[in-house]
């Protein structure tokens, strides 16, 4: 297993903006190698401390250098917030921070984890940061569902739970995928962006999840194999500060139920 985290502010192996650069790799022999440049000793200690908490002190190799980079405000605080427990669920991965651009890639076991890792990042950072989610789900029943959905958004008419023709077309593809994996129990989770009232958004996300459930039941999926949940704006996968980010956050998720 390998996990590598790279943070940059100016460069990586240092590129060049106003940021600091850090890298951490969990090698096959279960050692985390932290390398790169950080702005000061406090940043170095904070990052190493978080890595040691995550992976164990004996599994962290310190190759960090201090100085030579100028970080943006509160950089150390944001970087330590990124080093959270669910990063251990990423295999053969890499997280790179270049200025305020963050990219993460690697393998995770299911779509819920894929979205949760990035959701935690989006919540931890301020709106000047953007996160590019390159995580992929290992193949399996959940992988078939995720590959079929393929990061597309099931569309509804604005402000309503009425499916658009494009949304219905995606659901017809999801129906075929469900038949392919033997009609397992699936949780349908509705999400919204953060615009407007939170409780209203939770209600809308549940109504949309129920609309998807109803459509699939009408197409022959057993009712007791589908459940609907409304998460509202609480689990974003991108920044709600941009039109593109809000569009990504208004989505339907299909998750294998236990």
C-alpha positions as CSV (number, residue, x, y, z in Angstrom):
1,X,0.0,0.0,0.0
2,X,1.2,3.5,-0.7
3,X,-0.1,6.9,0.2
4,X,1.7,10.0,-0.7
5,X,0.8,13.5,0.3
6,X,2.4,16.5,-1.4
7,X,1.7,20.1,-0.4
8,X,3.2,23.0,-2.2
9,X,2.9,26.7,-1.8
10,X,5.5,27.7,-4.1
11,X,6.5,24.6,-5.7
12,X,6.8,20.9,-5.2
13,X,9.9,19.4,-5.1
14,X,8.9,22.6,-5.1
15,X,7.3,24.5,-7.7
16,X,6.4,28.1,-7.2
17,X,3.7,30.1,-5.8
18,X,3.3,31.3,-2.3
19,X,2.8,28.2,-0.5
20,X,4.8,25.5,1.2
21,X,5.6,22.1,0.0
22,X,5.3,18.8,1.8
23,X,5.2,15.2,0.8
24,X,4.3,12.1,2.7
25,X,4.4,8.6,1.3
26,X,3.2,5.4,2.9
27,X,5.3,2.8,1.2
28,X,4.7,-0.9,0.8
29,X,6.8,-1.5,3.9
30,X,4.3,0.8,5.8
31,X,6.7,3.7,6.3
32,X,5.5,7.3,5.8
33,X,8.2,9.4,4.3
34,X,7.6,13.2,4.8
35,X,9.7,15.3,2.5
36,X,9.7,18.7,0.9
37,X,9.9,22.2,2.3
38,X,7.8,23.9,5.0
39,X,8.0,27.6,6.1
40,X,9.2,27.1,9.7
41,X,9.9,24.7,12.5
42,X,6.3,25.1,13.9
43,X,4.9,23.9,10.6
44,X,7.3,21.0,10.4
45,X,6.4,19.9,14.0
46,X,2.7,20.3,13.3
47,X,2.7,18.2,10.1
48,X,4.9,15.5,11.5
49,X,2.8,15.4,14.6
50,X,-0.4,14.8,12.6
51,X,1.3,12.1,10.5
52,X,2.6,10.3,13.6
53,X,-0.8,10.4,15.1
54,X,-2.3,8.9,11.9
55,X,0.3,6.3,11.1
56,X,2.3,5.8,14.3
57,X,5.5,7.5,15.3
58,X,7.8,4.6,14.2
59,X,6.2,4.6,10.7
60,X,7.0,8.3,9.9
61,X,10.4,9.2,8.3
62,X,11.2,12.9,8.5
63,X,12.9,14.4,5.4
64,X,11.3,17.8,5.7
65,X,13.3,21.0,5.1
66,X,12.6,24.3,6.7
67,X,12.6,27.6,4.9
68,X,12.7,28.9,1.4
69,X,8.9,29.1,0.9
70,X,6.3,31.7,1.9
71,X,2.9,30.3,2.8
72,X,-0.5,31.9,2.5
73,X,-2.3,32.9,5.7
74,X,-2.9,30.1,8.2
75,X,-1.3,27.5,5.9
76,X,-0.1,25.3,8.7
77,X,-3.5,25.1,10.2
78,X,-5.2,24.2,6.9
79,X,-2.5,21.6,6.1
80,X,-2.9,19.8,9.5
81,X,-6.7,19.8,9.0
82,X,-6.2,17.9,5.7
83,X,-4.3,15.1,7.5
84,X,-7.3,13.3,8.9
85,X,-8.0,9.6,9.7
86,X,-9.9,8.8,6.5
87,X,-6.7,9.4,4.4
88,X,-5.7,6.0,5.6
89,X,-8.5,4.6,3.4
90,X,-6.7,5.8,0.3
91,X,-4.4,3.3,-1.3
92,X,-1.8,3.9,-4.0
93,X,-2.6,7.5,-3.7
94,X,-1.2,11.0,-3.8
95,X,-2.5,14.3,-2.5
96,X,-0.8,17.4,-4.0
97,X,-1.3,21.0,-2.8
98,X,0.0,23.6,-5.2
99,X,-0.9,27.1,-4.0
100,X,-4.6,26.9,-3.3
101,X,-5.1,24.0,-5.8
102,X,-5.4,20.6,-4.2
103,X,-5.5,17.4,-6.2
104,X,-6.0,13.9,-4.6
105,X,-5.9,10.6,-6.4
106,X,-5.7,7.0,-5.5
107,X,-8.0,4.0,-4.8
108,X,-10.8,3.7,-2.2
109,X,-13.2,0.9,-1.4
110,X,-16.5,2.6,-2.1
111,X,-18.2,5.8,-3.4
112,X,-19.1,6.9,0.1
113,X,-15.5,7.0,1.1
114,X,-14.5,8.7,-2.2
115,X,-16.9,11.5,-1.6
116,X,-16.2,11.7,2.2
117,X,-12.5,12.2,1.8
118,X,-13.0,15.2,-0.4
119,X,-16.0,16.5,1.6
120,X,-13.8,16.6,4.7
121,X,-11.2,18.6,2.7
122,X,-13.8,21.1,1.4
123,X,-15.1,21.7,4.9
124,X,-11.7,22.1,6.4
125,X,-10.5,24.7,3.8
126,X,-11.6,28.2,3.1
127,X,-13.2,29.1,-0.3
128,X,-9.9,30.2,-1.9
129,X,-8.9,26.5,-2.1
130,X,-10.2,24.2,-4.8
131,X,-10.1,20.4,-4.6
132,X,-9.8,18.1,-7.7
133,X,-11.1,14.6,-6.8
134,X,-9.1,12.0,-8.7
135,X,-10.0,9.2,-6.3
136,X,-11.4,6.0,-7.9
137,X,-13.4,3.2,-6.4
138,X,-11.9,-0.3,-6.6
139,X,-14.1,-2.5,-8.9
140,X,-16.8,-4.6,-7.3
141,X,-20.6,-4.1,-7.0
142,X,-20.1,-0.6,-5.7
143,X,-17.6,0.0,-8.4
144,X,-20.1,-1.0,-11.1
145,X,-22.6,1.6,-9.8
146,X,-19.9,4.3,-9.5
147,X,-18.5,3.6,-13.0
148,X,-22.0,3.7,-14.5
149,X,-22.8,7.0,-12.8
150,X,-19.4,8.2,-13.8
151,X,-19.5,11.5,-11.8
152,X,-22.6,12.6,-13.7
153,X,-25.4,14.5,-12.0
154,X,-28.9,13.2,-12.1
155,X,-30.8,16.3,-13.2
156,X,-34.1,17.7,-11.9
157,X,-36.1,20.7,-12.8
158,X,-34.9,23.8,-10.9
159,X,-36.0,23.8,-7.3
160,X,-38.2,20.7,-7.7
161,X,-38.1,16.9,-7.5
162,X,-39.2,16.5,-11.1
163,X,-36.7,14.5,-13.1
164,X,-35.5,16.0,-16.4
165,X,-35.3,13.7,-19.5
166,X,-31.5,13.8,-19.1
167,X,-31.9,12.6,-15.5
168,X,-34.2,9.8,-16.5
169,X,-31.7,8.7,-19.1
170,X,-29.0,8.3,-16.4
171,X,-31.4,6.4,-14.2
172,X,-32.2,3.9,-17.0
173,X,-28.4,3.2,-17.2
174,X,-28.3,2.8,-13.4
175,X,-31.2,0.3,-13.7
176,X,-29.2,-1.8,-16.0
177,X,-26.2,-1.7,-13.6
178,X,-28.4,-2.8,-10.7
179,X,-29.6,-5.8,-12.7
180,X,-26.0,-6.6,-13.6
181,X,-25.0,-6.8,-9.9
182,X,-28.1,-8.8,-8.9
183,X,-30.4,-6.1,-7.5
184,X,-28.7,-5.6,-4.1
185,X,-30.0,-3.3,-1.4
186,X,-29.1,0.3,-2.3
187,X,-29.3,3.6,-0.4
188,X,-30.2,6.5,-2.6
189,X,-28.8,9.7,-1.1
190,X,-29.8,13.2,-2.2
191,X,-27.5,16.2,-1.8
192,X,-27.9,19.9,-2.5
193,X,-25.6,22.9,-2.5
194,X,-25.6,25.4,0.4
195,X,-27.8,28.0,-1.2
196,X,-30.9,28.9,0.7
197,X,-32.3,27.5,3.9
198,X,-30.6,24.3,5.2
199,X,-33.8,22.6,6.4
200,X,-35.5,23.4,3.0
201,X,-32.5,21.9,1.3
202,X,-32.7,18.7,3.4
203,X,-36.3,18.4,2.4
204,X,-35.6,18.9,-1.3
205,X,-32.7,16.4,-1.2
206,X,-35.0,13.8,0.4
207,X,-37.8,14.5,-2.1
208,X,-35.3,14.0,-5.0
209,X,-34.0,10.8,-3.5
210,X,-37.6,9.6,-3.2
211,X,-38.3,10.6,-6.8
212,X,-35.3,8.4,-7.9
213,X,-36.5,5.6,-5.7
214,X,-40.0,5.8,-7.1
215,X,-38.8,5.8,-10.7
216,X,-36.7,2.7,-10.2
217,X,-39.5,0.9,-8.4
218,X,-41.8,1.7,-11.3
219,X,-39.2,0.1,-13.6
220,X,-39.2,-3.1,-11.6
221,X,-36.7,-2.7,-8.8
222,X,-38.0,-4.3,-5.6
223,X,-39.2,-1.5,-3.2
224,X,-37.6,-3.2,-0.2
225,X,-34.2,-3.1,-1.8
226,X,-34.2,0.7,-2.1
227,X,-34.1,3.4,0.6
228,X,-34.0,7.1,0.3
229,X,-32.0,9.6,2.4
230,X,-31.8,13.4,2.2
231,X,-28.4,14.9,3.2
232,X,-29.1,18.4,2.1
233,X,-25.9,20.6,1.9
234,X,-24.0,18.7,4.6
235,X,-21.6,16.7,2.4
236,X,-20.2,18.9,-0.4
237,X,-17.7,17.4,-2.8
238,X,-16.6,20.9,-4.1
239,X,-16.7,24.5,-3.1
240,X,-20.1,26.1,-2.8
241,X,-18.5,29.4,-3.7
242,X,-18.5,28.8,-7.5
243,X,-21.3,27.9,-10.0
244,X,-19.4,24.8,-11.0
245,X,-18.9,23.7,-7.4
246,X,-22.5,24.1,-6.5
247,X,-23.6,22.1,-9.6
248,X,-21.4,19.2,-8.5
249,X,-22.8,19.3,-5.0
250,X,-26.4,19.0,-6.2
251,X,-26.3,15.3,-6.9
252,X,-27.7,11.8,-6.2
253,X,-25.5,9.1,-4.7
254,X,-26.1,5.4,-5.0
255,X,-24.5,3.5,-2.1
256,X,-24.6,-0.2,-1.4
257,X,-26.5,-0.8,1.8
258,X,-25.5,-3.3,4.4
